[in-house]
Amino acid sequence: MKNSFILSLAIIFLFGTACKDDASNDPVDPSAGISTFKGTQSPGDVWDWTLNSNDNTFTCVWDHGSFDDESDDITVQGTYTVLPSGFLECTINGVAPSTPDIPADGTAWFYAMHLPDMAMVIKPEGSIKGDIIAAVAAGDCSDVVGDYNYFNIAPGNGEKYDPNTEEAYGRATFLDNGDGTYEIHGDKYSLDCANGGPCTVDTGIQDSPAAVCTENGAIVISSSGSTVTEGQFTKSGVMMLDKGEGNGGVLALSKANAFEFDDLDGLEFVGLAYLPANNDNKTVPVHLSFEDDGQTIIGTGTKIENINTGALEADESVSMRFDSNDQGLMLGQMTHGDGKSTYFVASFLSSEGKKIIVLSSTSSPDNDPFILVVASK
């Protein structure tokens, strides 16, 4: 059994939030309050869930074994609330089949960030710990074709993962073959490619099997009769892929919906930082603000001290300087509290007035990998 049950619960939480936000539309048709999502979690767990904003409940199915074996799937149910900070909190009250790893007595709870019609990002908390879960809203098969900037958001090898010398980000193009399948092309890079360094990984996406879209923008990639990748596309341009146990997953943003870093001036974002090398708090809530210093856009990032209220830590922040745009991938440097800098790669997306940033970098002084996923306030 994978050790990501915690994340899955968190994901459920996210789902609830997403629908909760949509509940403000007061749908007449009860089915209008039902939303579905698919998410990826390290080391390669897939989550499918349904969120009901009519009664603030959720149902989530955690595939914690192989893609094609449903006998080890676990279904989790619960309720959710929206916190004053805008984050969501979800409580689990049902698990089938029952397992001691997932409490169903209300003691298991999580935080999540919801981006309506785009994505949900889940932060495990309380008695349950684990890796971040990146989930994408259901879309349509017509959403698959396009160009994407992607990031390894859930590496499959945890603390051993080094984005400076391993695949960290890339570009992927999905083409319609006209026979119900989709061809995948692109390039992948290590993070050291962003700083003019040795560029340890710089290669094309080779020999990828064709993808098949099943329904609601969900895709399946198979090899030798077995599923090797599951994914989800949505109309907003957010996409996820789960590459199976031990291989992690990716979160991607469509280049067609990208915006320039000049548009960040004066904006504030909240979201989550994922630090896979951390033993305990792997997912940390963060706040970002941006301003033009006359030469480029400068960002200031601060940890959120109280996720319930959104209060910020007073004495810990980082600054981000955006330097260039490389075909939709924004490159820059991040200066940490110790004065040292690391390079980062980011991608931006805008949909229906909401902006999303996904950013990959490393910490100082330990040079540990981390991912930021934030949404505009």
C-alpha positions in Angstrom: 0.0 0.0 0.0 1.3 3.4 -0.8 1.9 5.8 2.0 -0.1 8.7 0.5 -3.4 8.0 2.1 -3.1 11.3 3.9 -2.9 13.2 0.8 -5.9 11.6 -0.6 -7.9 12.7 2.3 -6.6 16.1 1.8 -7.6 16.0 -1.8 -11.1 15.2 -0.8 -11.0 18.3 1.3 -10.0 20.3 -1.7 -12.9 19.0 -3.7 -15.3 20.1 -1.1 -14.0 23.5 -1.2 -14.3 23.8 -4.9 -17.9 23.0 -4.9 -18.5 25.2 -1.9 -17.3 28.2 -3.8 -19.5 27.4 -6.7 -22.5 27.1 -4.4 -22.7 30.9 -4.4 -24.4 30.5 -7.8 -27.5 29.0 -6.1 -28.1 26.4 -8.8 -31.8 25.5 -9.4 -30.8 22.1 -10.8 -29.3 20.0 -8.0 -26.9 18.4 -10.5 -25.4 21.8 -11.1 -23.8 21.6 -7.6 -21.9 18.4 -8.4 -18.3 18.8 -9.5 -15.7 16.1 -10.2 -11.9 16.2 -10.1 -8.8 14.0 -10.7 -5.6 14.4 -8.8 -2.0 13.2 -8.5 0.0 12.5 -5.3 3.5 11.2 -4.8 4.7 8.5 -5.3 2.1 8.1 -8.0 -1.4 7.8 -6.4 -4.5 8.9 -8.3 -7.6 10.4 -6.8 -11.0 10.7 -8.3 -13.7 12.5 -6.4 -17.2 14.1 -6.5 -18.0 17.3 -4.6 -21.6 18.2 -3.7 -21.9 21.9 -2.9 -25.6 21.5 -2.2 -24.9 19.9 1.1 -21.1 20.5 1.5 -20.2 16.8 1.2 -17.6 14.9 -0.8 -16.8 11.4 -1.9 -13.3 10.5 -3.0 -11.9 7.3 -4.5 -8.2 6.7 -3.7 -6.4 4.4 -6.1 -3.4 3.5 -4.0 -2.4 0.4 -5.9 -1.9 -0.2 -9.6 -4.0 1.7 -12.1 -5.8 -1.4 -13.4 -6.6 -3.1 -10.1 -9.7 -1.6 -8.5 -9.7 -4.2 -5.7 -7.4 -2.1 -3.5 -9.2 1.2 -4.0 -10.5 3.1 -1.0 -13.6 5.4 -0.9 -13.6 8.3 1.6 -16.5 10.5 2.5 -16.9 13.6 4.6 -17.9 17.3 4.9 -16.1 20.6 4.4 -16.1 24.2 5.5 -14.5 27.4 4.1 -12.1 29.2 6.5 -11.9 33.0 6.9 -8.5 32.8 5.1 -10.1 31.3 2.0 -8.5 27.9 2.5 -10.8 24.9 3.0 -11.0 22.4 5.8 -12.4 18.9 5.3 -13.4 16.3 7.9 -13.6 12.6 7.1 -16.6 10.6 8.5 -16.7 7.5 6.3 -14.1 5.1 4.8 -14.8 1.9 2.8 -13.3 -0.6 3.2 -12.4 0.5 6.7 -8.7 0.9 7.5 -6.8 1.9 10.7 -4.7 4.2 8.5 -7.7 6.5 7.8 -9.7 7.5 10.8 -13.4 7.9 10.1 -14.4 9.4 13.5 -13.9 13.1 12.6 -10.2 13.3 13.8 -8.8 13.3 10.3 -8.8 16.8 8.8 -7.0 18.7 6.1 -6.5 22.1 4.5 -6.9 22.8 0.8 -6.7 25.6 -1.8 -9.4 25.8 -4.4 -9.2 27.4 -7.8 -12.7 27.3 -9.3 -13.0 25.2 -12.5 -9.2 24.9 -12.6 -7.5 22.9 -9.8 -7.4 22.1 -6.1 -4.2 21.7 -4.1 -4.4 19.9 -0.8 -2.3 20.3 2.3 -2.3 17.3 4.8 -2.7 18.4 8.4 -3.5 17.2 11.9 -3.1 13.6 12.6 -2.4 12.8 9.0 0.8 13.8 7.2 2.0 13.4 3.7 2.7 14.9 0.3 0.8 17.5 -1.6 -2.1 16.5 -3.9 -2.6 18.4 -7.2 -6.1 17.9 -8.6 -7.7 19.2 -11.8 -11.4 19.8 -12.5 -13.1 17.6 -15.1 -13.2 19.0 -18.6 -13.9 17.6 -22.1 -11.9 15.6 -24.7 -11.8 18.8 -26.8 -9.6 20.3 -24.2 -6.7 17.9 -24.7 -5.1 19.3 -27.8 -2.6 22.1 -27.1 0.8 23.3 -25.8 1.6 23.0 -22.1 4.3 24.1 -19.7 4.7 21.4 -17.1 6.3 20.9 -13.7 7.2 17.7 -11.7 5.1 18.6 -8.7 5.1 15.2 -7.0 8.5 13.4 -7.6 8.3 9.7 -7.0 11.6 9.4 -5.1 11.0 11.9 -2.3 14.1 13.2 -0.6 16.4 11.8 -3.3 14.9 14.0 -5.9 17.2 16.8 -7.1 15.5 19.1 -9.7 18.9 20.7 -10.5 20.1 17.4 -12.1 16.9 15.5 -12.8 13.8 16.3 -14.9 12.1 19.3 -13.2 10.0 21.0 -15.9 9.3 21.0 -19.6 7.1 21.6 -22.6 4.5 19.1 -23.9 2.3 19.3 -27.0 -0.7 17.1 -27.4 -1.8 16.5 -31.1 -5.0 14.8 -32.3 -4.2 11.8 -34.5 -7.7 11.7 -35.8 -8.4 8.2 -34.6 -9.3 8.8 -31.0 -5.7 8.9 -29.9 -3.4 11.8 -29.1 0.3 12.0 -29.9 2.7 13.6 -27.3 5.8 15.7 -28.2 7.9 18.0 -26.2 11.1 18.7 -24.3 12.2 18.1 -20.7 14.8 20.0 -18.6 16.5 20.0 -15.2 16.4 23.2 -13.2 20.1 24.0 -13.9 19.0 24.8 -17.4 17.4 27.9 -16.1 20.7 29.5 -14.9 23.0 28.9 -17.8 24.6 26.0 -16.0 25.4 22.5 -17.3 21.8 21.8 -18.2 22.0 18.2 -17.0 18.7 17.1 -18.5 17.9 18.6 -22.0 16.2 16.1 -24.2 13.0 15.5 -26.1 10.1 13.4 -24.9 10.9 10.1 -26.5 8.7 7.1 -27.5 5.7 8.1 -25.5 2.7 5.9 -26.2 -0.4 7.5 -27.6 -3.0 8.8 -25.1 -6.7 7.9 -25.3 -9.4 10.3 -24.0 -12.1 8.4 -22.1 -14.6 11.1 -20.9 -14.7 14.4 -19.2 -11.2 15.3 -20.4 -9.6 12.3 -18.7 -6.8 10.5 -20.6 -5.2 7.1 -20.3 -1.8 6.1 -21.7 -1.1 2.3 -21.9 1.9 0.2 -22.8 1.8 -3.6 -23.4 -1.8 -3.7 -22.3 -1.3 -2.0 -18.9 -2.0 1.6 -17.9 1.2 3.6 -17.3 -0.3 7.1 -17.0 -3.6 8.7 -16.2 -4.3 12.4 -16.7 -7.0 15.1 -16.6 -7.6 18.1 -18.9 -9.9 21.0 -18.3 -11.3 24.0 -20.2 -9.3 26.5 -18.1 -6.0 25.1 -19.4 -4.8 23.3 -16.2 -3.7 19.7 -16.7 -2.3 16.9 -14.5 -0.6 13.6 -15.2 0.0 10.8 -12.8 2.8 8.5 -14.1 2.2 5.6 -11.7 3.7 4.3 -8.4 7.2 5.4 -7.9 7.1 7.8 -10.9 5.2 10.7 -9.4 3.1 13.2 -11.5 3.1 16.6 -13.1 1.0 19.8 -13.0 0.8 21.8 -16.3 -0.6 25.1 -17.6 -1.7 25.7 -21.1 0.5 28.2 -23.1 -2.7 29.5 -24.8 -3.9 30.9 -21.4 -0.6 32.3 -20.3 0.0 35.9 -19.2 3.2 38.0 -19.0 5.0 38.7 -15.7 4.4 42.4 -16.2 0.7 41.7 -15.4 1.7 40.7 -11.9 2.3 44.3 -10.8 0.1 45.1 -7.7 -1.3 41.6 -7.4 -1.5 39.3 -4.3 -1.6 35.5 -4.3 -2.1 32.8 -1.7 -1.4 29.1 -2.0 0.9 26.3 -1.0 4.6 25.5 -1.1 5.4 21.8 -1.4 8.8 20.7 0.1 9.1 16.9 -0.6 12.3 16.6 1.4 10.7 17.8 4.6 9.9 15.1 7.1 6.9 16.8 8.7 5.4 20.0 7.2 5.9 19.1 3.6 3.2 21.6 2.5 3.3 25.1 3.8 0.7 27.9 3.2 2.3 31.0 1.6 1.4 34.6 0.5 3.0 36.4 -2.5 2.8 40.0 -3.5 4.3 41.7 -6.6 5.4 45.2 -7.7 7.3 46.8 -10.5 10.6 48.3 -9.3 11.1 50.3 -12.5 13.2 47.6 -14.1 11.3 44.3 -13.6 8.7 42.7 -11.5 9.7 41.9 -7.9 7.8 39.4 -5.8 7.8 39.0 -2.0 6.9 35.6 -0.5 5.9 35.1 3.1 4.8 32.0 5.0 1.2 32.2 6.4 1.5 31.8 10.1 -2.2 31.0 10.8 -4.0 29.2 7.9 -7.3 29.8 9.6 -7.0 33.6 9.6 -4.4 34.2 6.9 -2.0 36.0 9.3 1.6 36.2 8.0 4.8 35.4 9.7 6.5 38.7 10.7 10.2 38.0 10.1 10.6 35.5 7.3 10.3 36.2 3.6 12.0 35.7 0.2 12.2 38.0 -2.8 11.7 36.9 -6.4 13.1 38.7 -9.5 11.6 37.8 -12.9 14.2 38.2 -15.6 13.1 36.6 -18.9 10.3 34.7 -20.7 11.4 31.6 -22.5 8.5 30.5 -24.6 6.0 30.8 -21.8 8.4 29.7 -19.1 9.4 32.6 -16.8 13.0 32.5 -15.5 14.4 34.4 -12.5 16.2 34.3 -9.2 14.9 33.9 -5.6 16.8 35.5 -2.7 16.3 33.7 0.6 16.4 34.9 4.2 20.1 34.1 4.4 20.9 36.4 1.5 21.7 33.5 -0.9 19.9 33.1 -4.2 18.6 30.2 -6.2 17.2 30.1 -9.7 13.6 29.3 -10.5 11.3 28.5 -13.4 7.6 29.5 -13.4 4.5 29.4 -15.6 1.4 31.6 -15.4 -2.2 31.1 -16.4 -5.3 33.3 -16.4 -8.8 32.0 -16.7 -12.1 33.9 -16.0 -10.3 36.6 -14.0 -8.3 34.2 -11.9 -4.5 33.9 -12.2 -2.4 30.9 -11.3 1.3 30.5 -10.8 3.3 27.3 -10.7 7.0 27.7 -9.7 9.9 25.3 -9.3 13.0 26.2 -7.3 15.3 25.1 -4.5 15.8 26.3 -0.9 18.8 27.8 0.8 21.1 26.7 2.3 20.1 23.0 1.9 19.3 23.3 -1.8 16.2 21.1 -1.3 13.5 21.1 -4.1 10.2 22.9 -3.7 7.1 23.8 -5.8 4.8 26.8 -5.4 1.2 26.7 -6.5 -0.6 29.9 -5.8 -3.8 31.7 -7.0 -4.6 35.4 -7.1 -6.7 36.8 -4.3 
